[in-house]
């Protein structure tokens, strides 16, 4: 399959037809593919970075965003299938971790090829209850205040009414995905899991991340970095060095 084929769901910053492993990267709430574009220069040359583009953002801004997880996961299992012809791994930050976790389980339910590894970033284990009250239906002013507290939406957007008008629908939709999710017990994943977290992340502390150990029958690794919920951006160099070492170890086992 040629990566030049138009696919609105996958962005290839630098196509790598000789890749031994594809790394599908899933966005956090309100996020897009841009944060993953520079990763290719930091990761092993045998890796093809494949940011996943969801409706409602970037060049898909006019498409209605998903508001529930399982219809999204079922769609992803279909649209990503052509790109699962070589070994692949999942990386997801926050909402992206939840999406990729349920996608891995959906692939197993379909008796499809499963990821060789799953990287979880900034997300409590799925079987743990959400300690926070839902925000996706809050009045606009209160919703924006909650977004500010998470420190993930740029001030340039938060302070621009026109930009917020564009971004609010997808942000509400993404938080709806998270806040309406209902975990169902299944067997642990067959793939190994690595969790990453920020030492000051109030959304996913070390215990929340350690609980992911229950979701794999294989190896489990955890790394904690200085920073808040968006540690992987504030500590980008250290984080990508750690990712690179993890991926090198995975490549050695292929």
Buried (B, 14 or more C-beta within 10 A) or exposed (E): EEBEEEBEBBBBBEBBEEBBBBBBBBBBBBBBBEBBBEBBEBBBEBBBBBBBBBBBBBEBBEBEBBBEBBEBBEBBBEEBBEBBEBBBBBBBBBBBBBBBBBBBBBBBEEEEBBBBBBBBBBBBBBEBEEEEEEBBEBEEEEBBEBBEEBBBBEEEBBEEEEBBEEBBBBBBBBBBBBBEBEEEEEEBBEBBBBBBBBEEBEBBBBEBBBBBBBBBEEEBBBBBBEBBBBBBBBBBEBBBEBBBEBBEBBBEEE
